[in-house]
Each structure stands twice: as C-alpha cells, then as structure tokens.
Amino acid sequence: MDSKRLASLCRDLADNKKAENIVILDLRQLSSVTDYFVICTGTSEPHLRAIVDEIMDTLREEHAVRPRAMDGTLHTAWVVLDFFDVMVHVMRAEVREHYDLEGLWGDAPRVRARKTARPKSEAD
C-alpha cells in the first residue's frame, strides 16, 4: 500500500472512532523522515485508546501492516504510531495546541482524503 493511501486509511479509521480535527500533512517535499503526518484529537484517555486500537487492529488484521514503533502513552496524552512513511499523532486537545505540529510544519500542504475505510457498524 502506498503512503498516501495508508495516510488516508489511518484518517478514516480515526474518523470511525470519532477523532476530532483530523488533518493529513504532506511532508514529502519537506522531510526525509516520513511522507505524511496524520494528526487527530481524542477527548479522553479511553477515546485515545479507542482511536489507537482501531488503527492498529484494523491495519494488522485487514492489511497485514504493523507500526515500526509506537511512542508515548495514553497517560502522556500523545501517542505516535510510526508506520515509517506515515506517522499518526493521536493527542489530547491541550497537548496538540501546546506542540502545534500544524504550525511547525506550516509549509506542508494539507491532503484532502477520500473515504477508504468501511464504516464500522454498531455490531462491530
């Protein structure tokens, strides 16, 4: 799966769990470390866990994709999933505002993502 599709899928999976203010930044022209950042906000520790689990479980089970690394904890209110070409940042609002990744990477274009993940039914 190419990095743009992976970023879009991560965005949709976060959306499945009602993550807020989801943004994809295209870093391909700005960074040699990763192609895309997916940044989203969770409202509580359980909400962060639900978002992270949705992304990790679905990518592992349906696409055989696992992160290279995971950094941060739910207690720190910022979890980073490193899929090499895509880094997913799941944060509480106050942490996101403080570190302002969108501002730090202000030259990065934002990607408009199409829905790629199937919506989860109430039974899932």
N, C-alpha and C positions, 0 to 999 in steps of 0.2 A: 504494500500500500504506500502510495507516495505521501510526502509530508503534508501537503495541502489537504488531502483527503483525511489524513489522520487528525489534523487540527480541527477540521470541520466535524468529524465524528466525535471528538472529545467535547467540542462545543455543544453538540446535540445531546450527548449523554449527560452533560452537566445540566442542560435545559430540562431533560427528563426528570431531574430531581429538583427542579425549580431554583437552580442557582440564579443569582441576580447579576445584572450588569455584565453579561458575558461579552468579552472582547477578544478578537484574534488580531495579533500584531504580526505583520510580515517582516521578519528580520533578515531575510536572505541577503539584502544589499548592505546590511549594517553590522552583521555579526558572523564570525566563522564558527561560533559555538553551537548555534541552533538556527533552524529556519523560521520557526513560529513560536510565539508565546500565546497560550490560551489563558486568559485571566478571568476569574469569576469570584463572586462573593457568596459566602454562606452566612446565615443569620445566627447560628449557634454551633456548639461543638457537635451535637448529633447531626445537624444539617451538613456540616463539613464532612463528617464521616460518610453520610449517605452519598454525597457527591463523589468523593474519592472512591468509595466502594463501587458505585455504578460504573465509573470509568474503568477502574482496574478489572472488575469482574467481567464486564462485557467485552472489553478488548481481549482479555485472556481466553474467555470461553468461546467467543464467536469469531475471533480473528487471529488467535494464537500470538498476540502481541503482549509483551510484558515490559514494564519500565526498566530501564538500565539502572535507575536508582530512584529512591524516594527520600526526600529530606523534609525536616520539620515534623511536628506532631500536631495532633488536634489541640493539645494544650497550648501550643505556641500561636495558634490561630492562623497559621500559614503552612500549608503542605505543598510541596513541589513534587510533581511526578515528571521524571526525566525520561522521555522516550527518544532521546538523542536528537532527532531533528525537530521534535516538538516538546516544549516544556509547558506543563499545565500548572498554573498557580491557583490554588483554592485558598481564599483568605476571608477572614472576618473584615467587615467594613472599616473598622478603625485601623487595622493593620494595612489594608490596601491604601487608605488615604495617607497614612504616615509614610509609606515607602514609595508611593506614587510611581509605579512601574510605567504606566502610560506616559507620564511626564518625562521620566528618564529616557524613555525610548520614543520621544515625541516625533522624531523624524520617520518612524516606522509607519507605513500605510496600514490602515485597518482593513481586514478582509471581511467582505460580506459573505456569510456562509449560507449555503442551501441546506435544508434538512436532509441528513444522510442516515440518521438512526431511526429505527422504528420506535414510535411512542410506546411506552410501557402501559399495558392495560392495568386496571385495578387489581387483577388477579396475580400479576407478576410480582 
